[in-house]
Amino acid sequence: MGWDFEWFSSENSGFNFDFNVSFNACEKSEYNYAEYTSEKVKDLPGISVFYKDENNNIFHTYSCYARELETFNTAYRFLDIIPKGRDEDSLPWGMAWVDYHDKYKS
């Protein structure tokens, strides 16, 4: 089809705050279209998609957060079909076992 698209990082920008996936401690904010306040969590997951037309106008076409991201997490797709599923009932929240790649104990 000849399609291509560019991936961009929001690192070192205010983008995550603008799109409500990064937070200042104890400050009221919004995440997944609901009020959100946390003393501990500074970042939560989200995906945003934009389109740039031939006149260089940029359009925000899609965003998803929280449970909607499961469609992009293929590991969960496999866990959902095994007998015990995700086995997260004893965790404080789903995916509580996930951490940054350099934070796991070796």
C-alpha positions as CSV (number, residue, x, y, z in Angstrom):
1,M,0.0,0.0,0.0
2,G,3.0,2.3,0.4
3,W,1.9,3.8,3.7
4,D,4.3,5.1,6.2
5,F,4.1,7.1,9.4
6,E,6.5,8.6,11.8
7,W,6.8,7.7,15.5
8,F,7.5,10.5,18.0
9,S,8.4,10.6,21.6
10,S,7.0,13.1,24.1
11,E,10.2,13.1,26.1
12,N,11.5,16.5,27.3
13,S,8.2,18.2,26.3
14,G,5.0,19.3,28.0
15,F,3.0,17.0,25.8
16,N,2.2,14.5,28.5
17,F,0.8,17.2,30.8
18,D,-1.2,18.7,27.9
19,F,-2.8,15.3,27.1
20,N,-3.3,14.3,30.8
21,V,-1.0,11.4,31.1
22,S,1.6,13.1,33.4
23,F,0.8,14.7,36.7
24,N,2.2,16.9,39.4
25,A,1.9,15.4,42.9
26,C,-1.4,16.1,44.7
27,E,-2.6,18.4,41.9
28,K,-6.1,17.7,40.6
29,S,-6.0,16.6,37.0
30,E,-7.9,14.4,34.6
31,Y,-7.1,11.0,33.3
32,N,-9.2,8.9,30.9
33,Y,-11.9,11.6,31.0
34,A,-12.3,11.5,34.8
35,E,-10.9,13.5,37.7
36,Y,-7.6,12.1,38.9
37,T,-5.3,13.0,41.9
38,S,-2.3,11.0,43.1
39,E,0.6,11.5,45.4
40,K,2.7,8.7,44.0
41,V,1.9,8.2,40.3
42,K,3.5,10.8,38.0
43,D,2.7,9.1,34.6
44,L,0.0,6.9,33.3
45,P,-0.2,5.3,29.8
46,G,-1.9,6.8,26.8
47,I,-1.6,6.8,23.0
48,S,-2.4,9.8,20.8
49,V,-2.6,9.9,17.0
50,F,-2.3,12.9,14.8
51,Y,-2.7,13.7,11.1
52,K,-0.8,16.3,9.2
53,D,-2.4,17.4,6.0
54,E,-0.8,18.8,2.8
55,N,-1.1,22.4,4.2
56,N,0.8,21.4,7.4
57,N,-2.4,21.6,9.6
58,I,-2.2,19.1,12.4
59,F,-5.3,17.2,13.6
60,H,-5.7,15.2,16.8
61,T,-7.5,12.2,15.5
62,Y,-7.4,9.6,18.3
63,S,-6.4,9.1,22.0
64,C,-6.9,6.1,24.3
65,Y,-6.0,5.4,27.9
66,A,-6.3,2.7,30.6
67,R,-8.2,-0.4,29.5
68,E,-8.4,0.7,25.9
69,L,-4.6,0.2,25.6
70,E,-5.1,-3.5,26.1
71,T,-5.8,-3.8,22.4
72,F,-2.1,-2.8,21.8
73,N,-0.7,-5.0,24.6
74,T,-0.4,-8.3,22.8
75,A,0.9,-10.1,26.0
76,Y,-2.6,-9.5,27.6
77,R,-4.2,-11.1,24.5
78,F,-2.4,-14.3,25.2
79,L,-3.0,-14.2,29.0
80,D,-6.7,-13.8,28.4
81,I,-6.9,-17.2,26.7
82,I,-5.1,-19.3,29.3
83,P,-7.0,-21.0,32.2
84,K,-6.0,-18.5,35.0
85,G,-6.2,-15.5,32.7
86,R,-4.3,-12.5,33.9
87,D,-4.3,-13.8,37.5
88,E,-4.4,-10.2,38.9
89,D,-7.2,-10.5,41.4
90,S,-4.8,-10.1,44.4
91,L,-3.2,-7.0,43.0
92,P,-4.2,-3.5,43.9
93,W,-4.9,-2.7,40.2
94,G,-4.5,-4.4,36.9
95,M,-1.0,-4.5,35.6
96,A,0.5,-3.7,39.0
97,W,3.2,-6.2,38.2
98,V,4.5,-4.1,35.2
99,D,7.5,-1.9,35.9
100,Y,10.1,0.0,33.9
101,H,12.5,-2.3,32.2
102,D,15.4,-1.3,34.5
103,K,13.4,-1.6,37.7
104,Y,13.0,-5.4,37.8
105,K,15.0,-7.4,40.3
106,S,17.7,-9.5,38.6
